[in-house]
């Protein structure tokens, strides 16, 4: 398997690990995507602060992720999030403002 296919398989595996714990195994609920991001991003993120403090921001973020407004995040919406994170991290790595092993 090529590296790009391995990367896609990893994205799908991570999605499947968190999807369906509360409902449909083909989608992520707000709680599931929050757990995924906390565990996969780690460190000092908005999601690792007391939930009530940033409740409005987290709700707004979820609404943005849920592009079709159906109340859940489908794989295509999750993939768009990961692509956005890749662009942000690429800029960070290019500017040498973060370490490439930071998420490991």
C-alpha positions as CSV (number, residue, x, y, z in Angstrom):
1,X,0.0,0.0,0.0
2,X,1.3,3.5,-0.8
3,X,1.9,6.1,1.8
4,X,-1.1,8.2,0.7
5,X,-3.4,5.2,0.9
6,X,-2.0,4.4,4.3
7,X,-2.7,7.9,5.4
8,X,-6.3,7.7,4.2
9,X,-6.7,4.3,5.9
10,X,-5.5,5.8,9.1
11,X,-8.0,8.7,8.8
12,X,-10.8,6.2,8.3
13,X,-9.6,4.0,11.2
14,X,-9.6,6.9,13.6
15,X,-13.1,8.0,12.4
16,X,-14.4,4.5,12.9
17,X,-12.9,4.2,16.3
18,X,-15.0,7.1,17.6
19,X,-18.1,6.9,15.4
20,X,-21.2,5.0,16.6
21,X,-20.6,5.0,20.3
22,X,-23.8,7.1,20.8
23,X,-25.6,6.5,17.5
24,X,-24.9,5.8,13.8
25,X,-21.6,4.1,13.2
26,X,-21.3,6.2,10.0
27,X,-21.3,9.6,11.8
28,X,-19.8,11.4,14.8
29,X,-21.9,13.1,17.3
30,X,-20.8,16.3,19.0
31,X,-19.6,14.3,22.0
32,X,-17.8,11.8,19.8
33,X,-16.0,14.4,17.7
34,X,-15.0,16.2,20.9
35,X,-13.5,13.0,22.3
36,X,-11.7,12.3,19.1
37,X,-10.1,15.8,18.9
38,X,-9.2,15.7,22.6
39,X,-7.5,12.3,22.3
40,X,-5.9,12.8,18.9
41,X,-4.7,16.4,19.3
42,X,-3.8,16.2,23.0
43,X,-1.9,19.0,24.7
44,X,-3.3,22.4,25.5
45,X,-6.2,22.7,23.2
46,X,-9.5,24.5,23.6
47,X,-11.2,21.1,24.1
48,X,-9.0,20.3,27.1
49,X,-10.2,23.3,29.1
50,X,-13.3,23.2,31.3
51,X,-16.2,22.5,29.0
52,X,-18.5,25.1,30.4
53,X,-16.0,27.9,30.0
54,X,-15.9,27.4,26.2
55,X,-19.3,25.9,25.6
56,X,-20.4,28.6,23.1
57,X,-17.2,28.3,21.1
58,X,-17.4,24.5,21.0
59,X,-21.0,24.6,19.9
60,X,-20.1,27.1,17.1
61,X,-17.1,24.9,16.0
62,X,-19.4,21.9,15.8
63,X,-22.0,23.8,13.7
64,X,-19.2,24.8,11.3
65,X,-18.0,21.2,11.1
66,X,-21.6,20.0,10.5
67,X,-21.7,21.5,7.0
68,X,-25.1,20.0,6.1
69,X,-26.7,20.9,9.4
70,X,-27.9,17.4,10.2
71,X,-26.6,17.4,13.8
72,X,-23.7,14.9,13.2
73,X,-20.3,14.9,11.5
74,X,-20.1,12.6,8.5
75,X,-16.8,11.3,7.1
76,X,-16.6,13.9,4.4
77,X,-17.0,16.7,7.0
78,X,-14.3,15.0,9.2
79,X,-12.0,14.8,6.1
80,X,-12.5,18.5,5.5
81,X,-11.5,19.2,9.1
82,X,-8.4,17.1,8.8
83,X,-7.4,18.8,5.5
84,X,-7.8,22.2,7.2
85,X,-5.6,21.0,10.1
86,X,-3.0,19.7,7.6
87,X,-2.9,23.2,5.9
88,X,-2.5,24.9,9.3
89,X,0.3,22.5,10.3
90,X,2.0,22.8,7.0
91,X,2.2,26.6,7.5
92,X,3.4,26.0,11.0
93,X,6.1,23.6,9.9
94,X,7.2,25.8,7.0
95,X,7.6,28.8,9.4
96,X,9.4,26.5,11.9
97,X,7.0,27.7,14.6
98,X,6.2,24.2,15.8
99,X,7.8,20.8,15.9
100,X,6.7,18.2,13.4
101,X,6.6,15.6,16.2
102,X,4.3,17.8,18.3
103,X,1.3,15.6,17.7
104,X,3.1,12.3,18.3
